[in-house]
Amino acid sequence: MGKDKCKMDTLGWIAVILLIIGGLNWGLYGLFAKTDLVDMIFGSIPILATIVYALIGLAALYKIYMIASK
């Protein structure tokens, strides 16, 4: 596989970062009695927490699309 095929665009990197945040959030939620990382960071601004959750979901859909279109 050449270097060009391994490179990700900016949107791809943003999606990966959001998916890592989502994965860590679910891991903490499961391991530490429902500790919600996103709520801990953005809990005082509920609309921002909702936006982060929506972006994580969109990132997952984007990565599914990218994998399926290869």
C-alpha positions as CSV (number, residue, x, y, z in Angstrom):
1,M,0.0,0.0,0.0
2,G,1.5,3.4,-1.0
3,K,1.8,6.4,1.2
4,D,-1.1,8.2,-0.6
5,K,-3.6,5.5,0.3
6,C,-2.7,5.7,4.0
7,K,-3.1,9.5,4.3
8,M,-6.4,10.8,5.7
9,D,-7.9,14.2,4.9
10,T,-8.8,16.7,7.6
11,L,-12.4,15.4,7.9
12,G,-11.1,11.9,8.3
13,W,-8.8,12.9,11.2
14,I,-11.7,14.8,12.8
15,A,-13.9,11.7,12.6
16,V,-11.1,9.6,14.1
17,I,-10.7,12.0,17.0
18,L,-14.4,12.1,17.6
19,L,-14.7,8.3,17.5
20,I,-11.8,8.0,20.0
21,I,-13.6,10.5,22.3
22,G,-16.8,8.5,21.9
23,G,-15.0,5.2,22.6
24,L,-13.3,6.6,25.7
25,N,-16.7,7.9,26.9
26,W,-18.4,4.5,26.5
27,G,-15.4,2.8,28.2
28,L,-15.5,5.1,31.2
29,Y,-19.3,4.8,31.3
30,G,-19.1,1.0,31.5
31,L,-16.1,0.7,33.8
32,F,-16.6,3.4,36.3
33,A,-20.3,3.4,37.3
34,K,-21.7,5.5,34.5
35,T,-19.0,8.2,34.4
36,D,-19.9,10.3,31.4
37,L,-16.8,12.1,30.1
38,V,-18.7,14.4,27.7
39,D,-21.1,15.4,30.4
40,M,-18.2,16.0,32.8
41,I,-16.6,18.4,30.3
42,F,-19.7,20.0,28.7
43,G,-22.4,19.2,31.3
44,S,-22.8,22.9,32.3
45,I,-23.7,23.7,28.7
46,P,-26.2,21.0,27.7
47,I,-26.6,22.1,24.1
48,L,-22.8,21.8,23.6
49,A,-22.9,18.2,25.0
50,T,-25.8,17.4,22.7
51,I,-23.8,18.8,19.7
52,V,-20.7,16.7,20.7
53,Y,-22.9,13.5,20.9
54,A,-24.4,14.3,17.5
55,L,-20.9,14.9,16.0
56,I,-19.7,11.6,17.4
57,G,-22.6,9.9,15.7
58,L,-22.0,11.7,12.4
59,A,-18.3,10.7,12.6
60,A,-19.3,7.1,13.0
61,L,-21.6,7.3,9.9
62,Y,-18.8,9.0,7.9
63,K,-16.3,6.3,8.8
64,I,-18.8,3.6,7.9
65,Y,-19.4,5.3,4.6
66,M,-15.6,5.6,3.9
67,I,-15.0,1.9,4.7
68,A,-18.0,0.8,2.6
69,S,-17.0,2.9,-0.4
70,K,-13.5,1.3,-0.6
